Amino acid sequence: MSPMAMMMNGIAKKMDKDYKKNGNVKWNFTKFLISRDGEILARFEPTASMKSVMEKVKAVL
């Protein structure tokens, strides 16, 4: 986990102890992978590594 992800994880836990189970978008850093048809294919929380984001994007291409 990157230093930024570790920091964001700590902040999120302070704000909402159950943030990983809560589906609400709490951060403007949450990323979504959207299909050409407008379908949500994946959601990445601020603590997700960019490597996992890139892997999912490559898999969809």
Sequence and secondary structure as in RCSB ss.txt:
>XXXX:A:sequence
MSPMAMMMNGIAKKMDKDYKKNGNVKWNFTKFLISRDGEILARFEPTASMKSVMEKVKAVL
>XXXX:A:secstr
  HHHHHHHHHHHHH TTTTT  S   TT EEEE TTS EEEEE TTS HHHHHHHHHHH 
